[in-house]
Amino acid sequence: MKDNRDLILEFLSENRDRHFNQMELKQKLFPELNKDQVKELLQQIIEYKSSLMRVGTESTIGILPVKHSGLIDDFLLKGGFNKIESDLKSDSEFDKEKNKLDLEIKLLQKNKLEYEETIREQNNRIRNLTEDLKFISLIQKYWWVVITCIGIGWSLGEILDKLGWT
């Protein structure tokens, strides 16, 4: 479906030698629209590219197509307002997809940070258990020294007790 602004430009291109006002355009192209809606379409065209048409009186917007410049035809060949609107829609969809992906990236980054924190906690627990295990392993390796020390201490206690030094 063609954009109403493109329909106006096509009509003006086909009728280059005539002048029109917004009421005539309404009657010929848009009987279902009111005159203010037609005026709004004309103002949008002028705001976008004023060189596409000349405006006569401001109150009723008298329209005079730019004669023999080819600007209207060139504009319509490049897609006209339909292309502009589809590009805007495409850009909008691109922005929505980009925002969605940005949100997913942030969520993944948050999950990564939580995962890294869990890994740090696990590494700390492993380090503590390794230190405990080293101490237990050392005691197991040198248990005979511990028992010997206990035995010598007990023996000295007995000797000192017999000598009466305790």
C-alpha positions, 0 to 999 in steps of 0.5 A: 500500500502506497503512502498517501504522501507518495500518492500526492507526489505522483498526482502532482508529477502527472499534473505538472502544469496545474495548480491545486489546493488542499480541497482539490487534492482531497476531492481527487485523491482522498475523499475519505479524509478531512481537509485538515488531514490532507493539509497535514500530509502536505505539510509533512511533505514540505517539512521533509523536502520543501523543494518538491513543491511550491506553496502558494497561500498558507491558509488553504495551501495552494500547491504548485508542483516544481516544474520540469525539475524531476525532483518528484520523479527522482524522489519517487524512483528512490522509494519515496515516503514508503521507503523512508517509513520502511527504513524507519521501521527497519531501524526501529526493529534493529534498535529493538533487537539491539536492546534485546541483545544488550539485555541478554549480554548484561544478564550473561555478564551477571551470571558470569560474575555469580559463577566466578564468585562461586568458583572463588568460594570453592577455590578457598574451600579447596585451599583450606581443605588442602592445608588441613590435609597437609597437616594431617598427612604430616602427622601421619608421616611422623606419628612415630616422632609424636609417640616417641616424644610422648613416651620420653615425656612420660618416662621423664615424668616417672623418673622425676617422680621416683627421684622425688623432684616432682 
